[in-house]
Amino acid sequence: MKILVTGGAGFIGSAVVRLAVSRGHAVVNLDALTYAACLANVTPVADNPLYAFEQADIRDRPALDSVFDAHQPDIVMHLAAESHVDRSIDGPRDFIETNISGTFNMLEAARKYWVERGKPDAFRFHHISTDEVFGSLPADPAMLFTEETPYDPRSPYSASKASSDHLVRAWNETYGLPVVLSNCSNNYGPYHFPEKLIPVVILNALAGKPLPIYGDGSNVRDWLYVEDHADALLLVAQKGQIGRSYNIGGENERTNLELVRTICQILDRLHPCTAGSYADLITFVTDRPGHDARYAIDPSRIREELGWRPSVTVEEGLERTVRWYLENEDWWRQLLARKGVGQRLGTDQKPAQ
């Protein structure tokens, strides 16, 4: 089949592109190539005849119509989004325009295409979202996000993703557009843009810089290896029930402090520093505004209905990730000069002009 992947030069999108092509699917990668995108992420498949690239912005409706007409996909996997919470605090407008208006454009372009081709039964629009739309959980380990958890977004980023989720459901209910949705926990792994916690810790450690941890490091996240996530997304896109949502989690809850200490232990073994431990670089910094205390996903539905589970523990996935960064300096080195990388973001709460 032919899959149109939006945001396919990003972190999760490129993992989907690489896996889909390796499984014999034709893939069209639609990406605007904004600051966090990198075509090197898809270098392993760039010369494959099953792969095609279209530089287009999901805020540009005519461009989307042209891509649909030219490539005629069987499935749309919509991953294009502004995704960094700290950046959403400093500049929420891009998140509203891309994540909400851009998703509206994608839905309308997909609906037009679907209707003009006689509403084919096989067509799917898969919207990929985040567990952050559900808000914050208490410390009780029995409390988990399910697909029925009420939405309670706390940041401009999560609010914009919650809005896009609601639009997708509305297009299914109102127009009959065949959609599936998924909400994932925190991803990590190869090709992770160096503004998120795990790549920041790895690269700061290698440079001998402080390893910043917000607050006291007690915030809990459920960590999902990106290649496991890509596998789950392709499964949902092909076999998920129309109109249904699926929570995709790693079943790997860790506090931020536990996570950083694990990375330091792996680096101490694989790439020892000249003296002491990388953990000596851990530095606690002022917490992020509105920092949610805990995210944790109940993945029962995708496990029971579609037979999916994560393949690696967080310790196994972190070891793979650290090794990848150690072996791919050419990839990450050139990204360090991009705007905002290496800077503390998310502290500017002045109103947008």
C-alpha positions as CSV (number, residue, x, y, z in Angstrom):
1,M,0.0,0.0,0.0
2,K,1.0,3.6,-0.3
3,I,1.3,5.6,2.9
4,L,1.5,9.4,3.2
5,V,3.4,10.3,6.3
6,T,3.3,14.0,7.4
7,G,6.3,15.0,9.5
8,G,8.4,12.2,8.0
9,A,11.7,14.0,8.5
10,G,11.1,14.4,12.2
11,F,11.9,12.0,15.0
12,I,8.9,9.7,15.2
13,G,7.9,10.3,11.6
14,S,11.2,9.2,10.2
15,A,11.1,6.0,12.3
16,V,7.7,5.3,10.7
17,V,9.1,6.1,7.2
18,R,12.2,3.8,7.7
19,L,10.1,0.9,9.0
20,A,7.3,1.2,6.4
21,V,9.8,1.2,3.5
22,S,11.7,-1.8,5.0
23,R,8.4,-3.7,5.0
24,G,7.7,-3.0,1.4
25,H,5.2,-0.1,1.6
26,A,5.5,2.9,-0.8
27,V,5.9,6.0,1.4
28,V,5.5,9.7,0.6
29,N,7.2,11.8,3.2
30,L,5.5,15.3,3.4
31,D,7.5,17.7,5.6
32,A,8.0,21.4,5.7
33,L,11.6,21.0,7.0
34,T,11.2,23.3,10.0
35,Y,13.9,23.6,12.7
36,A,13.5,20.1,14.1
37,A,13.3,18.2,10.8
38,C,16.4,16.6,9.3
39,L,16.4,14.7,6.0
40,A,19.4,12.8,7.2
41,N,16.9,10.9,9.4
42,V,15.6,9.1,6.3
43,T,19.0,8.6,4.6
44,P,18.7,4.8,5.0
45,V,15.7,4.7,2.6
46,A,16.3,7.9,0.6
47,D,17.4,6.0,-2.5
48,N,14.8,3.3,-2.3
49,P,12.3,3.4,-5.2
50,L,9.5,3.0,-2.7
51,Y,10.3,6.4,-1.1
52,A,9.3,9.9,-2.2
53,F,9.7,13.3,-0.6
54,E,7.5,16.3,-0.9
55,Q,8.5,19.5,0.9
56,A,5.2,21.1,1.9
57,D,3.6,22.8,4.9
58,I,0.4,21.4,6.4
59,R,-0.7,25.1,6.8
60,D,-0.7,25.3,2.9
61,R,-4.0,23.7,1.8
62,P,-3.4,24.0,-2.0
63,A,0.0,22.2,-1.6
64,L,-1.7,19.4,0.3
65,D,-4.3,19.0,-2.4
66,S,-1.5,18.7,-5.0
67,V,0.3,16.0,-2.9
68,F,-2.9,14.0,-2.6
69,D,-3.6,14.2,-6.3
70,A,-0.1,13.4,-7.3
71,H,0.5,10.4,-5.0
72,Q,-3.0,9.0,-4.2
73,P,-2.2,7.4,-0.8
74,D,-4.2,4.5,0.7
75,I,-3.4,5.6,4.3
76,V,-2.5,9.0,5.8
77,M,-0.3,8.9,9.0
78,H,-0.4,12.4,10.4
79,L,2.6,13.1,12.6
80,A,3.5,16.6,11.6
81,A,3.4,18.9,14.6
82,E,5.2,21.4,16.8
83,S,6.1,19.2,19.8
84,H,8.4,20.8,22.3
85,V,6.6,21.9,25.5
86,D,9.2,24.5,26.4
87,R,9.0,26.1,23.0
88,S,5.2,26.2,23.3
89,I,5.5,28.2,26.5
90,D,7.8,30.8,24.8
91,G,5.9,30.9,21.5
92,P,2.4,29.3,21.4
93,R,1.3,30.8,18.1
94,D,3.3,28.2,16.0
95,F,1.6,25.4,17.9
96,I,-1.9,26.7,17.3
97,E,-1.2,27.3,13.6
98,T,0.5,24.0,12.9
99,N,-1.2,21.6,15.3
100,I,-4.7,22.9,15.0
101,S,-5.0,24.8,11.7
102,G,-2.6,22.4,10.0
103,T,-4.6,19.4,11.2
104,F,-7.8,21.0,9.9
105,N,-6.2,21.4,6.5
106,M,-5.0,17.8,6.5
107,L,-8.5,16.6,7.4
108,E,-10.2,18.7,4.6
109,A,-7.6,17.7,2.0
110,A,-8.0,14.0,3.0
111,R,-11.8,14.3,2.9
112,K,-11.8,15.9,-0.5
113,Y,-9.5,13.2,-1.8
114,W,-11.6,10.4,-0.2
115,V,-14.9,11.7,-1.5
116,E,-13.6,12.3,-5.1
117,R,-12.4,8.7,-5.3
118,G,-15.7,7.3,-4.3
119,K,-15.0,6.9,-0.5
120,P,-12.8,3.7,-0.8
121,D,-13.3,1.3,2.1
122,A,-9.5,0.8,2.5
123,F,-8.7,4.5,3.1
124,R,-7.6,5.5,6.6
125,F,-6.6,8.7,8.3
126,H,-4.4,7.9,11.3
127,H,-3.9,10.9,13.6
128,I,-0.9,10.5,16.0
129,S,-1.1,12.3,19.3
130,T,0.3,12.3,22.8
131,D,-0.6,11.3,26.4
132,E,-0.1,14.9,27.5
133,V,-3.7,15.7,26.4
134,F,-4.8,13.8,29.5
135,G,-3.1,16.1,32.0
136,S,-1.3,14.9,35.1
137,L,-1.7,11.8,37.2
138,P,-1.3,11.3,40.9
139,A,1.6,9.2,42.2
140,D,-0.7,6.2,42.8
141,P,0.7,3.5,40.4
142,A,-2.8,2.1,40.0
143,M,-3.8,5.3,38.2
144,L,-3.2,5.1,34.5
145,F,-4.3,7.0,31.4
146,T,-6.9,4.9,29.4
147,E,-8.7,5.8,26.1
148,E,-11.6,7.0,28.3
149,T,-9.6,9.4,30.5
150,P,-11.0,12.9,30.2
151,Y,-8.8,15.5,28.5
152,D,-7.1,18.0,30.8
153,P,-4.2,19.6,28.9
154,R,-1.9,21.9,30.8
155,S,0.5,23.5,28.3
156,P,0.0,25.3,25.0
157,Y,1.5,22.2,23.3
158,S,-0.9,19.7,24.9
159,A,-3.9,22.0,24.4
160,S,-3.1,22.2,20.7
161,K,-2.8,18.5,20.4
162,A,-6.1,18.0,22.4
163,S,-7.8,20.4,19.9
164,S,-6.5,18.4,16.9
165,D,-7.7,15.1,18.5
166,H,-11.2,16.6,18.8
167,L,-11.1,17.8,15.2
168,V,-10.2,14.3,14.0
169,R,-13.1,12.7,15.9
170,A,-15.5,15.4,14.7
171,W,-14.6,14.7,11.0
172,N,-15.3,11.0,11.6
173,E,-18.7,11.7,13.3
174,T,-19.8,14.5,11.0
175,Y,-18.4,13.5,7.6
176,G,-17.8,9.8,8.0
177,L,-14.1,10.2,7.3
178,P,-12.5,6.9,8.3
179,V,-10.1,7.8,11.1
180,V,-8.1,6.1,13.8
181,L,-6.2,7.8,16.6
182,S,-3.4,7.0,18.9
183,N,-1.9,8.7,21.9
184,C,1.6,7.8,22.9
185,S,3.9,8.1,25.9
186,N,7.3,9.8,25.8
187,N,9.5,8.6,22.9
188,Y,13.2,8.2,22.9
189,G,15.8,6.6,20.6
190,P,18.0,7.2,17.5
191,Y,17.6,10.5,15.6
192,H,16.0,12.3,18.6
193,F,16.4,16.0,18.1
194,P,18.8,17.4,20.7
195,E,16.4,19.6,22.6
196,K,14.5,16.9,24.6
197,L,15.7,15.4,27.9
198,I,17.5,12.2,26.8
199,P,19.6,13.6,23.9
200,V,20.3,16.7,26.0
201,V,21.7,14.6,28.8
202,I,23.8,12.4,26.5
203,L,25.3,15.3,24.6
204,N,25.9,17.5,27.6
205,A,27.6,14.6,29.4
206,L,29.9,14.0,26.4
207,A,30.7,17.7,26.4
208,G,31.3,17.8,30.2
209,K,28.4,20.2,30.7
210,P,25.8,20.2,33.5
211,L,22.9,17.8,33.1
212,P,19.8,19.9,33.8
213,I,16.9,18.3,35.7
214,Y,13.8,20.4,36.3
215,G,12.7,20.8,39.9
216,D,13.7,17.8,42.1
217,G,13.6,15.3,39.3
218,S,10.5,13.5,40.7
219,N,8.3,13.9,37.6
220,V,7.4,10.5,36.1
221,R,7.1,9.6,32.5
222,D,6.4,6.3,30.7
223,W,9.2,5.8,28.2
224,L,8.6,4.3,24.7
225,Y,11.4,3.3,22.4
226,V,10.7,5.1,19.1
227,E,11.2,2.0,16.9
228,D,8.6,0.1,19.1
229,H,6.3,3.1,18.6
230,A,6.7,3.0,14.8
231,D,5.8,-0.7,14.8
232,A,2.7,0.0,16.8
233,L,1.7,2.9,14.6
234,L,1.8,0.9,11.4
235,L,-0.3,-1.8,13.2
236,V,-2.9,0.8,14.3
237,A,-3.0,2.3,10.8
238,Q,-3.7,-1.0,9.1
239,K,-5.8,-2.9,11.7
240,G,-7.2,-0.4,14.1
241,Q,-11.0,-0.1,14.3
242,I,-12.4,2.9,12.5
243,G,-13.3,5.7,14.9
244,R,-11.3,4.1,17.7
245,S,-8.3,5.4,19.7
246,Y,-5.4,3.4,21.0
247,N,-3.0,4.3,23.8
248,I,0.6,3.3,23.1
249,G,2.8,3.1,26.1
250,G,6.2,1.7,26.9
251,E,5.2,0.1,30.2
252,N,8.4,1.7,31.5
253,E,7.7,4.4,34.2
254,R,10.7,6.2,35.5
255,T,11.3,9.5,37.3
256,N,13.4,12.0,35.4
257,L,16.1,11.6,38.0
258,E,16.1,7.8,37.7
259,L,16.3,8.1,33.9
260,V,19.2,10.5,34.0
261,R,21.1,8.3,36.5
262,T,20.6,5.3,34.2
263,I,22.0,7.2,31.2
264,C,25.0,8.2,33.3
265,Q,25.6,4.6,34.3
266,I,25.5,3.5,30.7
267,L,27.9,6.3,29.6
268,D,30.3,5.4,32.6
269,R,30.6,1.9,31.1
270,L,30.6,2.7,27.4
271,H,32.5,6.0,27.3
272,P,34.1,6.6,30.8
273,C,35.0,10.2,31.7
274,T,38.5,11.1,32.8
275,A,37.5,11.4,36.5
276,G,34.5,10.4,38.6
277,S,31.0,9.7,37.1
278,Y,28.9,11.5,34.6
279,A,26.3,11.6,37.4
280,D,28.5,14.2,39.1
281,L,27.3,16.7,36.4
282,I,23.6,16.4,37.5
283,T,22.2,19.9,38.2
284,F,18.8,20.7,39.4
285,V,17.2,23.8,37.8
286,T,14.1,25.9,38.2
287,D,11.1,23.8,37.2
288,R,9.1,24.3,34.0
289,P,5.9,26.3,34.4
290,G,2.9,23.9,34.7
291,H,5.1,20.8,34.7
292,D,2.9,17.7,34.9
293,A,3.8,15.4,37.8
294,R,3.2,12.0,36.1
295,Y,2.2,10.4,32.9
296,A,1.5,6.7,32.6
297,I,-0.4,4.8,29.9
298,D,-2.6,1.7,30.2
299,P,-1.9,-0.1,26.9
300,S,-4.5,-2.8,27.4
301,R,-6.6,-2.0,24.4
302,I,-3.8,-2.2,21.8
303,R,-2.4,-5.3,23.5
304,E,-5.7,-7.2,23.7
305,E,-7.3,-6.0,20.3
306,L,-4.1,-5.8,18.1
307,G,-1.6,-8.0,20.0
308,W,1.1,-5.4,20.4
309,R,3.5,-4.9,23.3
310,P,6.8,-3.0,23.5
311,S,9.9,-5.2,22.7
312,V,12.4,-3.5,25.0
313,T,12.7,-2.3,28.6
314,V,13.8,1.3,29.1
315,E,17.3,0.1,30.2
316,E,17.7,-1.9,26.9
317,G,16.4,1.0,24.9
318,L,18.6,3.5,26.6
319,E,21.7,1.4,26.0
320,R,20.8,1.2,22.2
321,T,20.2,5.0,22.2
322,V,23.5,5.9,23.9
323,R,25.4,3.6,21.6
324,W,23.7,5.3,18.6
325,Y,24.7,8.8,19.7
326,L,28.3,7.6,20.4
327,E,28.5,6.2,16.9
328,N,26.7,9.0,15.0
329,E,28.4,12.2,16.0
330,D,28.2,13.4,12.3
331,W,24.4,13.4,12.6
332,W,24.0,15.3,15.9
333,R,27.0,17.7,15.7
334,Q,25.5,19.8,12.8
335,L,22.2,20.1,14.7
336,L,23.7,21.9,17.7
337,A,23.9,25.2,15.8
338,R,20.1,25.3,15.2
339,K,18.0,28.0,16.9
340,G,17.3,27.3,20.5
341,V,19.4,24.1,20.8
342,G,21.5,24.1,24.0
343,Q,19.5,27.0,25.5
344,R,17.0,26.9,28.4
345,L,13.6,27.5,26.9
346,G,10.1,27.7,28.4
347,T,10.8,30.5,30.8
348,D,9.4,33.4,28.8
349,Q,5.8,33.9,29.9
350,K,5.3,37.3,28.2
351,P,2.2,37.6,26.1
352,A,2.7,37.1,22.3
353,Q,2.6,40.3,20.3
